[in-house]
Amino acid sequence: MTEVSPEFAAATTTAQRVVINGNELAVEVLGPEGAPVIITHHGAPGLGSRAEPRASFGRLADEYRVMVFDARGSGESEGSGEFSHEQWAADIDGLREWIGAETIVMAGGSYGGFMSMEYAIRYPERVTAMVLRDTSPDNGNAHLARENALASDRVTIDMEKFDRIDEGRVADNDDLRDCWREILPLYDFHYDPASVEKKVAATPYRYEAHNYAFSKNLPNYDLKPQLPGVTAPTLITVGRTDWITPVSCSETIASLVPDSELVVFEKSGHSPQIEEVELWTATVRDFLHRVAPTGKDSTTEL
């Protein structure tokens, strides 16, 4: 699961180095002190980084205190210990404590959505609201993604490479890059080969975290039994042609989380925060104004 962004390189900036649970993380904090805190989790362990949520949720830093970070084992962060959902959720809570927030808005797309839901389930008293994008409540999306890859009329996918990246069996960072290049054409609403190559070049490759997530975490990933207990108001957004976490996955989340609303973006694939940027941002901002009002005008701190 990942999101891919043409804003990747431009969004990467110098981060603070913060030790959380014995592991050094690359962290950025945007927006005014005293505002409601949003902690955002990127997708694709071993491929994703703070750059995408910085570009998307950073737009809200005129009103909100937005924290973006590279998860343990991804981007510029240290990769000691294990890369389990329990550990990643504990790291989120460590960051919440570090920033001094009793409660937060938890947000994430794709695999970052997995971790947002994991955090809301494991630390329910800490979450006032949740924003999800193009994600799934279980590993049931895996067979749907494989079917969509096989059915694609955009490119012919080397399914041996598809299976190795999907099952967490890549050999090293170069192999991860090669497999990533193979599936990238499937992500966007409009296919642009030149954009694919830019994304391949911009991605930070950390194959250990990727392999752990896809070979150990995902085979037994299933939050459906716990989602009816989520009390935080939840916004679920998804692109109409998302191939890897299709609309049906978001519909399942919406059917299980009691106080939730689903918005489908008709001209987007896996990344409506990029492909329908103004509409997606306005939708998220309207939701946050209702469930986590700031109560004052504020300016962005970059």
Backbone torsions as a table, in degrees:
resi	resn	phi	psi	omega
1	MET	NA	130.3	174.8
2	THR	-159.5	167.6	167.9
3	GLU	-117.8	149.9	-177.2
4	VAL	-125.4	136.6	-170.0
5	SER	-136.1	128.1	173.7
6	PRO	-67.6	-13.1	179.6
7	GLU	-87.6	5.4	-171.3
8	PHE	-52.6	-58.3	-174.0
9	ALA	-64.0	-41.2	-177.6
10	ALA	-67.2	-27.6	-175.0
11	ALA	-85.2	-12.5	-176.8
12	THR	-79.2	123.9	-179.4
13	THR	-135.4	175.4	179.4
14	THR	-67.5	131.9	-177.5
15	ALA	-109.0	157.4	166.8
16	GLN	-73.5	151.2	175.2
17	ARG	-105.2	114.9	-173.1
18	VAL	-123.5	126.4	178.3
19	VAL	-86.4	117.7	179.9
20	ILE	-124.8	122.7	179.9
21	ASN	51.4	42.2	175.4
22	GLY	77.1	9.8	-177.1
23	ASN	-131.1	131.6	-177.6
24	GLU	-82.2	125.2	180.0
25	LEU	-112.4	146.9	172.1
26	ALA	-88.1	120.5	-170.3
27	VAL	-132.6	140.0	170.2
28	GLU	-126.8	141.6	176.8
29	VAL	-123.2	124.8	-177.8
30	LEU	-118.2	147.7	172.3
31	GLY	99.3	173.9	-170.6
32	PRO	-76.2	141.4	172.7
33	GLU	-63.0	144.5	179.0
34	GLY	89.0	-12.5	177.8
35	ALA	-79.5	158.9	174.2
36	PRO	-54.3	139.3	-175.3
37	VAL	-93.6	130.6	171.5
38	ILE	-111.4	122.6	171.1
39	ILE	-105.1	126.1	-176.2
40	THR	-114.4	140.5	-179.5
41	HIS	-115.9	125.3	179.5
42	HIS	-71.5	167.2	176.8
43	GLY	-89.4	-175.4	169.4
44	ALA	47.8	77.1	173.8
45	PRO	-52.1	132.1	-179.4
46	GLY	84.4	-8.2	176.2
47	LEU	-128.7	-36.5	-178.2
48	GLY	-82.9	171.9	177.4
49	SER	-158.2	179.2	-179.6
50	ARG	-67.6	-12.0	-174.1
51	ALA	-60.3	-44.7	-178.0
52	GLU	-66.8	-50.6	177.8
53	PRO	-65.1	-26.6	175.2
54	ARG	-65.4	-41.5	179.9
55	ALA	-68.6	-36.5	-175.6
56	SER	-89.7	-60.1	-179.0
57	PHE	-74.6	-19.8	174.4
58	GLY	-60.4	-22.1	176.6
59	ARG	-64.4	-20.0	-178.1
60	LEU	-92.6	2.2	-175.4
61	ALA	-75.6	0.9	169.9
62	ASP	-73.4	-19.8	-177.9
63	GLU	-124.8	-26.8	-172.4
64	TYR	-119.0	156.5	173.4
65	ARG	-88.8	107.4	-171.2
66	VAL	-108.1	122.6	175.4
67	MET	-106.7	128.1	172.9
68	VAL	-123.2	149.4	-176.3
69	PHE	-157.7	157.3	171.0
70	ASP	-88.9	121.2	-178.6
71	ALA	-64.1	158.2	176.1
72	ARG	-47.5	121.6	178.2
73	GLY	88.9	1.8	-179.0
74	SER	-125.2	159.1	175.4
75	GLY	55.2	-126.2	-178.1
76	GLU	-99.5	5.9	-177.2
77	SER	-83.9	154.3	176.1
78	GLU	-64.1	155.6	-177.6
79	GLY	-125.0	45.5	178.0
80	SER	-85.1	159.6	178.4
81	GLY	75.4	-163.6	-178.3
82	GLU	-97.7	165.8	-176.5
83	PHE	-114.8	45.6	-179.6
84	SER	-81.4	162.6	175.3
85	HIS	-63.2	-37.2	177.5
86	GLU	-60.2	-43.7	-179.9
87	GLN	-68.4	-45.0	-179.8
88	TRP	-63.3	-38.0	177.2
89	ALA	-66.3	-39.6	176.7
90	ALA	-63.7	-34.9	176.8
91	ASP	-66.0	-39.9	176.0
92	ILE	-58.8	-45.0	-178.6
93	ASP	-67.6	-33.3	174.2
94	GLY	-63.8	-37.9	176.8
95	LEU	-68.2	-39.2	175.4
96	ARG	-58.2	-45.7	179.5
97	GLU	-65.2	-40.3	-179.6
98	TRP	-61.7	-39.9	-178.4
99	ILE	-80.3	-10.3	175.1
100	GLY	83.6	29.6	-179.0
101	ALA	-105.7	127.9	174.7
102	GLU	-69.8	-38.8	178.5
103	THR	-135.5	159.2	-177.3
104	ILE	-140.7	162.7	160.5
105	VAL	-90.1	126.1	179.6
106	MET	-102.0	133.2	-174.0
107	ALA	-142.2	147.6	176.1
108	GLY	-177.9	153.7	177.5
109	GLY	-117.2	148.7	176.2
110	SER	60.3	-124.1	177.0
111	TYR	-63.3	-28.2	173.4
112	GLY	-63.4	-27.2	172.3
113	GLY	-70.2	-38.9	174.1
114	PHE	-54.4	-48.6	-175.6
115	MET	-71.4	-30.8	175.4
116	SER	-63.7	-45.4	177.8
117	MET	-67.0	-40.7	176.5
118	GLU	-57.7	-43.7	-178.8
119	TYR	-66.4	-43.3	-179.7
120	ALA	-63.1	-31.6	178.4
121	ILE	-77.7	-41.4	-176.1
122	ARG	-79.8	-29.0	-176.9
123	TYR	-131.2	59.5	-171.7
124	PRO	-61.3	-31.8	-178.0
125	GLU	-71.4	-11.4	-177.1
126	ARG	-97.4	-8.0	-171.8
127	VAL	-111.8	117.6	177.3
128	THR	-90.2	-25.0	179.5
129	ALA	-163.2	162.2	-178.9
130	MET	-139.2	140.0	175.4
131	VAL	-122.4	120.7	-179.1
132	LEU	-115.6	149.5	176.6
133	ARG	-141.7	125.5	171.3
134	ASP	46.7	67.7	-175.4
135	THR	-140.3	-173.4	-175.2
136	SER	-146.8	148.5	179.8
137	PRO	-84.1	-9.3	-178.4
138	ASP	-156.4	-175.0	-179.0
139	ASN	-87.7	12.1	179.3
140	GLY	-65.6	-18.8	178.3
141	ASN	-69.0	-18.4	-174.1
142	ALA	-61.4	-45.3	-179.5
143	HIS	-71.4	-31.6	176.4
144	LEU	-65.4	-42.4	179.6
145	ALA	-63.3	-41.1	179.8
146	ARG	-64.4	-42.5	177.7
147	GLU	-61.7	-41.8	-179.9
148	ASN	-67.0	-37.2	177.6
149	ALA	-64.5	-42.8	179.7
150	LEU	-66.9	-31.4	-176.4
151	ALA	-88.0	-5.8	-174.8
152	SER	-61.5	133.2	173.4
153	ASP	-100.0	10.3	-178.2
154	ARG	-85.6	-48.9	178.4
155	VAL	-145.6	162.8	172.3
156	THR	-98.3	117.7	-174.6
157	ILE	-87.3	134.2	170.8
158	ASP	-73.3	104.0	-171.8
159	MET	-71.8	-18.3	173.6
160	GLU	-67.5	-41.7	175.8
161	LYS	-68.9	-40.0	177.9
162	PHE	-57.1	-47.6	-177.1
163	ASP	-66.9	-36.3	-179.2
164	ARG	-67.4	-40.3	178.8
165	ILE	-75.1	-35.2	-178.7
166	ASP	-71.5	-29.4	-177.7
167	GLU	-100.1	1.2	178.9
168	GLY	70.1	47.5	-178.3
169	ARG	-123.2	26.1	179.8
170	VAL	-76.3	150.2	-170.4
171	ALA	-83.2	-34.7	-176.4
172	ASP	-166.4	-174.6	-177.2
173	ASN	-64.9	-36.3	178.9
174	ASP	-66.0	-39.0	178.2
175	ASP	-67.1	-40.1	176.7
176	LEU	-60.5	-42.5	178.1
177	ARG	-60.7	-43.0	-178.3
178	ASP	-64.9	-42.8	179.0
179	CYS	-69.2	-36.5	178.4
180	TRP	-62.7	-43.9	178.2
181	ARG	-59.6	-34.0	-177.3
182	GLU	-64.1	-40.2	-174.0
183	ILE	-97.1	-12.4	-177.0
184	LEU	-56.6	-35.6	-179.9
185	PRO	-59.2	-15.5	-176.8
186	LEU	-82.3	-13.6	-165.7
187	TYR	-80.0	-42.9	-168.4
188	ASP	-89.1	157.1	177.8
189	PHE	-62.8	-44.0	175.3
190	HIS	-111.2	128.6	-178.0
191	TYR	-82.7	126.2	178.5
192	ASP	-133.9	102.5	-177.9
193	PRO	-55.7	-37.4	179.9
194	ALA	-65.2	-38.4	178.0
195	SER	-65.3	-36.6	177.7
196	VAL	-58.6	-46.0	-178.2
197	GLU	-66.1	-34.8	176.3
198	LYS	-63.5	-40.3	-179.7
199	LYS	-69.0	-38.8	176.5
200	VAL	-59.2	-44.3	-178.1
201	ALA	-69.1	-30.0	-173.9
202	ALA	-86.5	-16.1	-173.1
203	THR	-75.1	134.6	173.2
204	PRO	-86.9	121.1	-172.1
205	TYR	-98.6	124.3	179.3
206	ARG	-136.9	84.7	-167.7
207	TYR	-66.3	-27.4	-178.2
208	GLU	-62.1	-46.8	179.7
209	ALA	-65.7	-39.5	178.5
210	HIS	-60.8	-50.6	-177.7
211	ASN	-60.6	-41.0	-179.9
212	TYR	-62.4	-47.5	-176.8
213	ALA	-60.7	-44.0	-172.3
214	PHE	-86.9	-23.7	179.6
215	SER	-95.5	-28.0	-175.7
216	LYS	-110.7	-43.5	-175.5
217	ASN	-78.1	-46.6	-168.0
218	LEU	-76.0	-32.0	-178.5
219	PRO	-54.9	-32.2	-179.3
220	ASN	-110.2	14.7	-178.0
221	TYR	-73.7	120.4	178.3
222	ASP	-162.7	105.4	-179.5
223	LEU	-100.5	3.2	-174.5
224	LYS	-56.8	-41.8	-179.5
225	PRO	-64.2	-26.7	-176.5
226	GLN	-92.3	-20.3	-173.0
227	LEU	-63.0	-33.2	176.9
228	PRO	-62.2	-16.6	178.1
229	GLY	-89.0	-2.5	178.0
230	VAL	-73.1	123.2	-177.4
231	THR	-100.3	-13.7	-177.5
232	ALA	-72.1	135.5	171.5
233	PRO	-55.1	136.1	-171.4
234	THR	-133.1	128.7	172.5
235	LEU	-102.6	128.9	-179.7
236	ILE	-117.6	120.1	-179.9
237	THR	-120.1	146.8	-177.6
238	VAL	-158.2	145.7	175.3
239	GLY	-81.8	141.4	-174.7
240	ARG	-58.8	-38.1	-176.0
241	THR	-104.6	22.6	176.7
242	ASP	-56.5	121.2	-175.2
243	TRP	-87.9	-27.1	-170.2
244	ILE	-98.6	-32.6	170.6
245	THR	-127.9	77.1	-172.1
246	PRO	-59.9	166.7	-177.2
247	VAL	-52.9	-35.5	-178.7
248	SER	-59.2	-31.1	177.9
249	CYS	-66.5	-43.3	178.1
250	SER	-67.6	-35.7	177.0
251	GLU	-62.5	-37.0	177.2
252	THR	-64.3	-45.0	177.3
253	ILE	-58.2	-47.0	-178.5
254	ALA	-61.9	-32.8	180.0
255	SER	-74.2	-19.3	-175.1
256	LEU	-102.1	-35.7	-179.3
257	VAL	-82.3	119.1	-171.3
258	PRO	-58.6	-48.5	-175.8
259	ASP	-104.7	73.0	-175.8
260	SER	-132.9	157.9	174.2
261	GLU	-138.9	141.6	-176.0
262	LEU	-114.4	131.9	175.5
263	VAL	-126.1	123.5	178.7
264	VAL	-102.4	131.8	-179.2
265	PHE	-101.3	114.6	-165.3
266	GLU	-72.9	-21.1	-177.3
267	LYS	-115.7	37.7	-178.8
268	SER	-134.1	151.3	167.9
269	GLY	-94.8	-119.1	-176.4
270	HIS	-81.8	-3.4	-172.1
271	SER	-136.9	67.9	177.3
272	PRO	-62.7	-23.3	177.4
273	GLN	-66.1	-14.8	177.0
274	ILE	-109.8	-45.1	-171.4
275	GLU	-80.7	-25.4	173.1
276	GLU	-131.9	59.4	-166.7
277	VAL	-57.7	-47.0	-175.1
278	GLU	-68.1	-43.6	-179.4
279	LEU	-67.4	-43.5	179.7
280	TRP	-62.4	-45.7	-179.1
281	THR	-63.9	-42.3	178.6
282	ALA	-64.2	-37.7	179.4
283	THR	-64.5	-44.9	179.6
284	VAL	-67.2	-42.3	-178.8
285	ARG	-63.7	-42.1	178.4
286	ASP	-61.8	-43.4	177.9
287	PHE	-60.5	-47.1	-178.5
288	LEU	-65.5	-35.9	177.0
289	HIS	-60.2	-32.7	-179.2
290	ARG	-80.1	-37.1	-172.0
291	VAL	-106.0	-18.6	-179.9
292	ALA	-144.0	62.9	-176.4
293	PRO	-63.4	144.6	-179.5
294	THR	-83.0	-33.2	178.5
295	GLY	79.3	0.3	178.7
296	LYS	-162.2	157.7	172.9
297	ASP	-77.7	149.8	-179.6
298	SER	-152.2	167.4	-179.4
299	THR	-116.8	157.3	-176.9
300	THR	-81.4	137.6	169.9
301	GLU	-107.9	121.3	-179.6
302	LEU	-113.7	NA	NA
